[in-house]
Amino acid sequence: MSLLTLIFSTGADKAVARQAFFGSLVFETVEKDNGALAISAGVENPAPLIVLFLVLTAVLTMIQAIYRGLKQRRERLLNASSS
């Protein structure tokens, strides 16, 4: 999403270099000799992306463990109340 914001926030008439997400994503436009613009986009520093992936994985794993624990507790309570 950040890269799309960078792409559409650049002007068409000048050369720019912009970064997003703590410098991990880069979008550059460079004016060529014939007046055309060369566009490049990519990953410059993958460390913030790796940290984001690890944090999201940890959070989703915790949510899944909590959900399973609550589901098992519900089943135990239902079994206890029916007997």
C-alpha positions, 0 to 999 in steps of 0.5 A: 500500500505504501508503494502505491501511495509513493507511485501516485504521489509523484509528479509527472514532470520531475525526477524524484526518489522516495522511500517508505516503510522505514526506508525498505521500499523505494520508488524512483523516477529519473528523467532520461536524455530524450525527455522520458521518465524511467521508473524503478521500484523495489526493496532497498532494505528488507530488515523492516519487512522481515521484522513485520513478518515476524511480528505478524506471525507471532501475533497470529500464532498467539490469537490462534492459541487463545482461540483454541484454548477458549474453544476447549474451555467452552467444550469442557463447560458444555460437557460439565453442564450436560452431565 
